[in-house]
Amino acid sequence: MTHYGTLRSWAFIATLVGVFGMILAAIGAIVWAFEVEGFWQTIGVLLIGLPVAVFIATIPIALAQAMRAIADVGDTVSAR
């Protein structure tokens, strides 16, 4: 029996937020690439802006993994 169900629930919610954030960041960067003027600005958006936006959008997923790890450690320690 786990005592960390709430933490795992928040980890799941953070994962969902991260996945939707990544999808929306990718869509937003592609729209941004269509809106800029010139070839080099479009390449700059796709090669710099898109990876940075998707990387920042993965922060909730990293936090969710940390919360899940904390819950796993808590379950392991309380079992002993």
N, C-alpha and C positions, 0 to 999 in steps of 0.2 A: 504494500500500500504506500503510495507516495503522498508526501505532505507538500509537494511543490506543484500541484495542479494549476494554481493560479499563475505561477511563473511560466509554466509551459503554455498556458492559454495566451498570455501576453506575447510569448515568443512566436506563437502561430500567427497572431494578429500582426506583429511586426514583420513577419515573413511575407504575409499578404500585402502589406503596405509597400514593402520593398519591391516585390514582383510587379505590382501595378505601377509603382514609381519608375521602375526601369522601362517598362513598356511606354509609359507616357513621356519619359525623357527621350527615348529613341524617336518617338513620333514627333515630339517637339523639335528635336534637332533636325529631322528631315524637313519639316515645314520651314524651319529657320534657313536651311540650305537653299530651299526654293525661293525664299524672300530676299536673299542678299543679291547684290549686283556684282557680276564679274566672276570669271572662272576661278581665280585664285582665292577669292573670299569664300566661294562655295567649297573648294578643296580644304581651306582652313577650317571651316565649320565641320566638315565631315571627318577630317583627320585629327582635329584638336577638340572642337566643341562637343562632338558626339561622345568620344570616350570619356571626357571629363564629366559630362552630364550623367552618363550611365554609371560611372564610378561613384559619384556622389549619391546617386539613387540606391546604391547597394549598401549604404550605411545601416538602414534598418535591418537588412538581412544579417549583417555582421553582429549587430546587437542581439538579434534573435538567437543566433548561434551561441553567443556568450551566455544568454539567459538559460538556454537549454543545457549548456555545460555546467552552469552553477547548480541547476536542478539535479543533474546527474551526480555531481559531487556530493550534494546534500543527501541524496538518496543512498549513496554508497557509504557515507560517513554514519548516517543514522542506522544503517543495517548492522553495523558492527557493534 
